[in-house]
Amino acid sequence: MREGLPGEERLVRWAHEQAYASRLRPRLHALETAVPYGSALLVYCLLGVLALRRIEDRTAALHAMAAGVVAWIVSDIVKLIVERPRPCLHQLSCGTHSFPEGPGMVLAAVAVAIWPRSRAIALVAVVCALADAAVQLGYGSHWPSDLLGAWILGGACGFAVPRVARALTARRQGE
């Protein structure tokens, strides 16, 4: 297991033991898949509703969606570069490509990108990212630094993508 930062191994083992000692144990594998991807789906549906609700919300919702897509692509690229092993507390959570945690990165990007227009959707994305983090730690799929790194990188994507999109739009309209 020894690929986490100092202190992370103990925290991951503790979270994993707590999850396996709880009533969630029979559902952990299903939760490990459903919570991250279900959360992202929920947030994207909310963004879709926002985009359809009022025309002035459409651009912000589309920028937030784009920020999530960019975050996912950046996450995949960083995973290939870093190739950090997972905690591997059981057979299903073994492998590489632990850093950064993808769905958490997408949720962080969406939360930052949509915050100026819809704090409610941003807060749903944050709550979903926290639920995802709890499941990932409990299942033993990611190190805490995978989650924190995902939130930082995702936040950077959520900050940058709408600004780049606006700059490109302004430039195109100026031509």
C-alpha positions as CSV (number, residue, x, y, z in Angstrom):
1,M,0.0,0.0,0.0
2,R,2.8,2.6,0.7
3,E,2.2,5.1,-2.1
4,G,0.3,7.7,-0.2
5,L,1.7,10.7,1.6
6,P,2.7,10.4,5.2
7,G,-0.3,9.7,7.4
8,E,-2.6,8.8,4.5
9,E,-2.3,5.0,4.9
10,R,-3.6,5.2,8.4
11,L,-6.5,7.5,7.4
12,V,-7.5,5.2,4.5
13,R,-7.3,2.1,6.6
14,W,-9.4,3.7,9.4
15,A,-12.1,4.9,6.9
16,H,-12.1,1.5,5.2
17,E,-12.5,-0.3,8.6
18,Q,-15.3,2.1,9.6
19,A,-17.2,1.5,6.3
20,Y,-16.7,-2.3,6.5
21,A,-17.9,-2.4,10.1
22,S,-21.0,-0.4,9.2
23,R,-24.3,-1.5,7.7
24,L,-23.0,-0.2,4.3
25,R,-20.6,-3.1,3.9
26,P,-22.8,-5.1,1.5
27,R,-23.5,-2.0,-0.6
28,L,-20.0,-0.5,-0.7
29,H,-19.1,-1.8,-4.2
30,A,-22.4,-0.5,-5.6
31,L,-22.0,2.8,-3.8
32,E,-18.4,3.2,-5.1
33,T,-19.8,3.2,-8.6
34,A,-23.2,4.8,-8.1
35,V,-22.3,7.8,-5.9
36,P,-19.5,9.4,-8.1
37,Y,-21.3,8.8,-11.5
38,G,-24.8,9.3,-10.2
39,S,-23.7,12.6,-8.5
40,A,-22.2,13.9,-11.7
41,L,-25.4,12.8,-13.6
42,L,-27.6,14.6,-11.1
43,V,-25.5,17.8,-11.3
44,Y,-25.5,17.7,-15.1
45,C,-29.3,17.3,-15.1
46,L,-29.6,20.3,-12.8
47,L,-27.4,22.3,-15.2
48,G,-29.7,21.2,-18.1
49,V,-32.8,22.4,-16.3
50,L,-31.0,25.7,-15.5
51,A,-30.1,26.1,-19.2
52,L,-33.7,25.4,-20.3
53,R,-35.3,27.6,-17.7
54,R,-34.1,31.0,-18.8
55,I,-32.0,32.1,-21.8
56,E,-29.7,34.2,-19.6
57,D,-28.8,31.1,-17.6
58,R,-27.9,29.0,-20.7
59,T,-24.4,30.3,-21.2
60,A,-23.4,29.8,-17.6
61,A,-24.8,26.3,-17.6
62,L,-23.0,25.4,-20.8
63,H,-19.8,26.9,-19.5
64,A,-20.1,24.8,-16.3
65,M,-20.8,21.6,-18.4
66,A,-17.8,22.4,-20.5
67,A,-15.7,22.9,-17.4
68,G,-16.7,19.4,-16.2
69,V,-15.8,17.9,-19.5
70,V,-12.4,19.6,-19.5
71,A,-11.8,18.5,-15.9
72,W,-12.5,14.9,-16.9
73,I,-10.1,15.1,-19.8
74,V,-7.4,16.8,-17.7
75,S,-8.0,14.1,-15.0
76,D,-7.4,11.3,-17.5
77,I,-4.2,13.0,-18.8
78,V,-2.8,13.6,-15.3
79,K,-3.6,10.0,-14.3
80,L,-1.6,8.7,-17.3
81,I,1.3,11.0,-16.3
82,V,1.3,10.3,-12.6
83,E,0.4,6.6,-12.6
84,R,0.0,6.5,-8.8
85,P,-1.1,3.2,-7.4
86,R,-4.4,2.9,-5.5
87,P,-4.5,2.0,-1.8
88,C,-5.5,-1.6,-2.8
89,L,-7.3,-2.6,0.4
90,H,-9.1,-5.3,-1.5
91,Q,-8.9,-6.8,-5.0
92,L,-11.5,-4.6,-6.7
93,S,-9.7,-1.4,-5.7
94,C,-6.2,-2.3,-6.9
95,G,-4.5,-0.8,-9.9
96,T,-2.9,2.5,-11.0
97,H,-4.3,5.8,-12.0
98,S,-5.4,6.9,-8.6
99,F,-4.4,10.6,-8.8
100,P,-6.6,12.7,-9.3
101,E,-10.0,11.2,-8.5
102,G,-12.0,11.9,-11.6
103,P,-15.7,12.4,-10.6
104,G,-14.6,14.6,-7.7
105,M,-12.6,16.7,-10.1
106,V,-15.6,17.1,-12.4
107,L,-17.9,18.0,-9.5
108,A,-15.4,20.6,-8.3
109,A,-15.1,22.1,-11.7
110,V,-18.8,22.4,-12.1
111,A,-19.2,23.9,-8.6
112,V,-16.7,26.7,-9.3
113,A,-17.9,27.4,-12.8
114,I,-21.6,27.6,-11.9
115,W,-21.2,29.5,-8.5
116,P,-21.7,33.0,-9.9
117,R,-25.0,32.0,-11.6
118,S,-26.5,29.3,-9.3
119,R,-25.2,28.8,-5.8
120,A,-27.8,26.1,-5.2
121,I,-26.4,23.9,-8.0
122,A,-22.9,24.7,-6.9
123,L,-23.8,23.6,-3.3
124,V,-25.3,20.4,-4.7
125,A,-22.1,19.7,-6.6
126,V,-20.0,20.3,-3.4
127,V,-22.2,18.0,-1.3
128,C,-22.0,15.4,-4.0
129,A,-18.1,15.8,-4.1
130,L,-18.0,15.3,-0.3
131,A,-20.2,12.2,-0.5
132,D,-18.0,10.8,-3.3
133,A,-14.9,11.4,-1.2
134,A,-16.5,9.6,1.8
135,V,-17.3,6.6,-0.4
136,Q,-13.9,6.6,-2.1
137,L,-12.1,6.6,1.3
138,G,-14.5,4.0,2.8
139,Y,-14.1,1.7,-0.2
140,G,-10.3,2.2,-0.2
141,S,-10.2,3.4,-3.8
142,H,-8.3,6.6,-3.4
143,W,-5.8,8.4,-1.1
144,P,-7.0,11.6,0.6
145,S,-4.5,13.6,-1.5
146,D,-6.1,12.1,-4.7
147,L,-9.4,13.8,-3.5
148,L,-7.8,17.1,-2.5
149,G,-5.8,17.2,-5.7
150,A,-8.9,16.6,-7.7
151,W,-10.7,19.4,-6.0
152,I,-7.9,21.8,-6.6
153,L,-7.4,20.9,-10.2
154,G,-11.1,20.8,-10.8
155,G,-11.6,24.2,-9.2
156,A,-8.9,25.5,-11.5
157,C,-10.7,24.1,-14.6
158,G,-14.0,25.5,-13.3
159,F,-12.3,28.9,-12.9
160,A,-10.5,28.9,-16.3
161,V,-13.0,27.4,-18.7
162,P,-15.7,30.0,-18.5
163,R,-13.1,32.8,-18.8
164,V,-11.5,31.2,-21.8
165,A,-14.9,30.7,-23.4
166,R,-15.9,34.3,-22.8
167,A,-12.6,35.6,-24.2
168,L,-12.9,33.4,-27.3
169,T,-16.5,34.6,-27.8
170,A,-15.5,38.3,-27.4
171,R,-12.7,37.8,-29.8
172,R,-14.9,36.1,-32.4
173,Q,-17.5,38.9,-32.1
174,G,-14.8,41.5,-32.5
175,E,-13.6,40.1,-35.8
